[in-house]
Amino acid sequence: MNKIKDRIWKKIFILSKEEKQEFINYFPNKVYLTERNISVVVALTQVAMIILFLSNKHLDLSNFRTIAYLSLYIYLLIVTIVAVFLYSYAYRTKQYKLLNWLRRVCCFLICIWLMGITFLGQMKGNDLSVFSYLLPTMAAVLLLSPLESLIIFSSTWVMLVTMILVFGSHEGLFGVVINSIFVTVLSIYISFRYYRSIAIEFLDRKIIENQYEEIKQTNQKLEEMAHVDQLTGLYNRHYLHQKVYPMFNEYICEENYSMCLLLDIDFFKQYNDTYGHLQGDECIKSITRVIKDFCDKYDANAVRYGGEEFLIVKVGKEKFDANQIANELLQSIRDLQIPRNDSDLGYVTVSIGLWHNGLFCVSSLENAILYADNAVYYAKDNGKNCIYEAKQK
């Protein structure tokens, strides 16, 4: 039942109730300048009308219609001046709900002025010209929802016809009623079309924004997939080349110190051949979890450098004890005690190559990593399950 009501609501009013709340924050930016400028023009027009009216040598201030016309000009001048100031204040302070209510009130007050001018014209004859061109004009320039335009324009017509029936001349009344009904219905239709066009534009823009956000999120996921190793969740060498290497000059300018630690799992091919690739993947994942915790603790970044090789890079403004950090990582992996029966120790071990120094001591980050890479081979040659520190010349 609620879904049916929502569909009927959207069919008539274009926007769902949730979309209407967003629309309140959208349309002021779309119509503010137009409505403000029109209000200024109306105010200036009323000033001109008052000046011309008062400068008339044959002005008879004892005549009711003369006083009524002058009063209505002054009334509309006050309404538009107040509307411009309040409208500008609400827009600047982004009080869009207040802005919406000001629009409704302003439109209703102008309709009262229109009703008064039309009634004065009816006192002299069956003149509906002001009502016929101003009501559709208001519908075309003041943004009102279908319900708002229906209530405001219909109530204006009802009050006008009531005043004519009670106080006006009944001569040609049928034509006045029929013509005023046509103008009122036309104005409601114009207002509805105007509202619909702005609402459709809002919905189209919302669809484009949603599509753009989806594309942006998809691109981010694709970028993550391009930069992240799927098995371990660590960055890959593509990330190293695309993101880390280009930042080397920035690191040097800030006179940073760095540690490049290259970790290689000992006899990993033999482990894979003995226990299978699935178990080999589990071994890598277990070591990766230790590396991630280590990187979180020491604010470092890890890259899966090869099948069983991991690169850890730490950059900082202050010197730090890289040897202690490397030994802690080595011991943490030993503590995992990942079992294997094809080695003397009975568990998985790693070899670590370490380089640490000021980045200004190397010509590129690649060279620093190369030092660590060479150090791994020395660690392998010296019995594995150890750390070898690169000696930079």
N, C-alpha and C positions, 0 to 999 in steps of 0.2 A: 504493500500500500504506500509506504513512504517513498519507494522508488518511483512509483507512478506519479506521485505528487511532485517529486523532484524533476521528472521529465516534463510534466505540464508546466512547472515554474520556468524551466529553462527554455521551453518552446515559446512561451509568452515573453519572458523577460530576458532572453538570450543567455544570461549568465546564471550559473548556479549560485546558491547562497554563499558558498565558500569563495567563489570567483568574484562575487559582488563586493566582498570585503577587500579583496586585493584591488578591485577596480576603483574603489574610493581613493586609494593612494596613487592610482595611475592617472586618472583623467584630469586632475587639477593642473598638472604640468602641460597637458594638451590644450586646455581651453582657457587657462588663466589670462594670458595676455589679450586674447580676443575679447573676453567678457569685460576685463578691466578697461580696455580702450573704448569699447562701446559705451560703457557707463560714463566715461569722461566726455565722450561726444554728446551723450544725452544731457549731461549736466550743462555743458556749454550751450547746447541748443535751448535749454530752458532759460538760461541767463539771457540769451538773445531775445527769446520770446517775451520775457518779463520787461526788458528794456524797450522793445518795440511797443509792447502793450501800454507801458506807462508814458511813453512819448506821444501817444495818440492824443491829438488835441480835442477829439470828440469823446474822450473817455468819460463814461458816466459811472462813477463809483456808487451811485445809489441804486443801480440796476443789479438785480440778483444774479443774472447770468454773467455779468461782467466780473463781479466779485468772485463768483464760483470759478470762472476760468482762471483768474489771477491766482486764486488760492490753490488750484490744482497745479499750475505751473510751479509755484513756490514749493508745494508738497513734493513734486517729483524731483525738483532740484535738491531738496534736503535728503530725500531717499537715496539718490544716486551719489551724492557727496559722502554720506555716511557709509554707503555700501562700498565705495572705492577704498576708503580708509580701513574699514573692518576687513574687507576682502584681502587687501594687501597684507595686513597684519597676520591674518590666518594663514595666508600662503607662505609668508616669510618664516613663520614659526612652525610650519608643516602641521598645523592643526586641521587636517583634511576633513574630519567629521564636522567641525565648526564651519568650515568652508562650504560644505554641502548644505548645512542648515541655512547659512546666509543666502545661498543661491535660492533655496525654496522660499524663504521669507521675502527676499527682494523681488522675486518673480510674482508672488502674491500681491505685494504692495503696488507693483507696477500695474497688475491687473485691476486693482481697485482704482488707480488713476485712469486707466483705460475705460473702465466701466463708467466713471464719473464724466469723462470727456464725451463718451458716446451718448450718455443720458442727456447731457446738455444739448448735444446735436439733435436728439430726438424731440426736445422741447420746441425746437424751431421748425422741425420737419422730420421726415423719416430717413435721416442721414446715418448710415452705418459705415461710412467710408473709413473713419479712423479705426473702428473695431475690425474692419475687414482686412486692412493691410498691416496693422500693428500686432494683432494676435498671432498671425502666421510668422511674422518677423521675429517675435519673441521665441516662438517655437523653434525657429531655425538657428538662433544664436545662443539661447540659454539651454544648457544641457540638463534635461530632466529625465528621470526614469519613466517608463510607460505609466506606472501607477501614479507618480507625481503629476505628470502632465494631465492625466485623466481627471484627477481630483481638482487641481488648480483651475484648469480651463473650463471644466464642467461647472464648478461652483461659480466662476465668473459669469458664465452664461446664465445660470439660474438667478443670480443676484441682479443681473442686468434686466432680464425679462420681468422679474418681480417688481423692480423699480418702475419699469415702464407701465406695467399693469396697474400699479398702485398710484403713481404720481404723474405718469405721462399721458399722452394722447393715444386713444385706441384706434385712431385712423390709420389704416394700412398695417395694423398690428400683425395680421397673418403673414404678410410678406416679410416683416421685420423678424418674426420668430423663425420662419423657414430659412431666411438668409443667414441669420445669426447661428442657427444650428449647423448649417453647411460650413460656415467659417470655423466654428468650434471644432467640428469633426475633422476638418482639413488641418487645423492647427495641431490637434492631437496626433494625427497621422504623420505630419512633418516632424514633430517632436520625437515620435517613435522611430522614424527613419534615421534621424540624426543620432539618437541614442544608439540605435542598432549599428550604424556605421562605425562609431567610436568603439563600441563593445566588440565588434568583429575585429577591428584593428588591434584592440587589446589582446584578444584571444590569439590572433595570428602571431603577434609579438611574443606572447607567452609560449606558443608552440615552438617558435624559432629559438627562444631562449632555452627551452627544455631540450630541444634537439642539439643546440650548441653545447649544453652542459653534458648531455649524453656522449657527444663526440669527444669532448674534452676528457671525460672520465675514461672513455675507451682508449684514447691516445695515451693517457697516463698509464693505463693497464698494459698497453702494448709496449710503452717505454720501460715499464717495470719488468715486463717479460724479457725485453731485449737486454736489460741490465742485470737481471737477477738469475742466478743458477736455480733451476727448478727442483733439483734434489735437495740442496742444502738451505736454500733461501738466502744465501749470501750473494753479495755482488759478484759479477763475473769479470773476465778480463776486458770485455767490451766496455763495461763501466769504467774500468781503470783507465783505458785509453781515451774514452770520450769525456769523462768528468774529472778524474784526478790529475792526470798529466797536465792538462791545460791550466791548472791552478798553481803549478810550480812557481811561476814568476811572482804570483801574489804571496806565496809562502816565503819566498826569499826576501821580498821587500819588507816583510814583517819580521825578518830575522828569526824565523822559527827553527826549532830543533826537531829532529825527526828520528823515528825508529822504524826500520824495515825488518820485519821478522818473517822468514820463509820457513814453513813447517812442512815436512814430508813424512808420510807414514812409512815406517820401515817394512820392507818385504811385502808390500801390499799386493803385488801381482801374485806372489806365492799364496797370500791369504785368500785372494779371489779364487785361485785354482783349487785350493783345498776346501773352502767352505761355500763356494758359489758366489755369483754376483749379487744375489739378493742379500746375502749375509754381509757381503762387502759394502753394499749401500747402507745397511744398518750400522756398520762400523763407522762409516763416514758421517752419518747423521749424529751418532753419539759424540764423536769428536767435535762436530760442528756446534753442538749445544754448549760444550765447554768453551769453545772459541767465542761464541756470542756472549756468554756471561762475562768472559774476560774482557771483551771489547766494551761492553756496557760499563764495567767497573773502571776501566782506564781510558774511556773516551777515545777508543781507537776504531778503525774501520778494517773489516776483513773481506778478502776476495778469494774466491775459489780459483786458484791460479792454474791448476791443472787437474788431472784425474784425482790424485791423492795429495796434491800440494795446495797449501793455503798461505796466502800473503796477508800479513797484518801490518798496517801502517798507522803510526801515531805521530801527530804533529802538535807541537806546543811551543809557547813563547818561553817557558822556563825549562831548564834542564831537568831531566828525570833519570832515575836509575833503571836503565833499560835491561841490564843484566838481571836484576832482581825480578823485574816483570817477566822476562823470558823464562827464568827458572821456575817461577810460580806457575806459568802456563804448562811447562814440561811436567811438573809434579802433579798438576791437576789431571792431565791426561794419563799419567801413570796410575793415579788413584782410581781411574775408571775400571782398571783391571779387566779390560775386554779380553776374554779368554781366547787363546790359540795354542794348539798342541804342537805346532810346527816350529817353535822357537824355544831356546833354553829358558827364558824367563817365564814363559807360559801365559803371557798377555801381550797385547798390542802396544808397541812403543813408537815414538816419533823422533826424528832428527831435526834440529833447528839451526838455521843460519841466521846470524844477527848482524845488522849494521846499525849504528846510531852515531849521530853527529849533528852539527849545524848544517842546515840545507845549503848554506852559502859555501860549504866545502865541496860540493859536487856541482857539476855543470847541468845535470838534469836528474829528475826523480828516477828515470830509467836506470841511470848509473848507480844510484843508491840501491835499487832493487837488485841490480846485477851483482853488487858486492855481496848482498845477502844470499843470492842464488849460488854464487861460487862457494860461500861459506858452508852451505848445506852439503856440498860434495866433500868438503873436508870433514864435516861431522860424520858423514857416511863412512868415509875412509878410516875414521878413528873409532870405529866400533859401534856407531849408531847409538840411539837412545841418549843423546847428549846435545849440548849447545856448542857451536863454534862461532866465535866473534870475528867478523871480517876485519882485516887490517888494511885500512885505507892508506895508500901511499901519497 
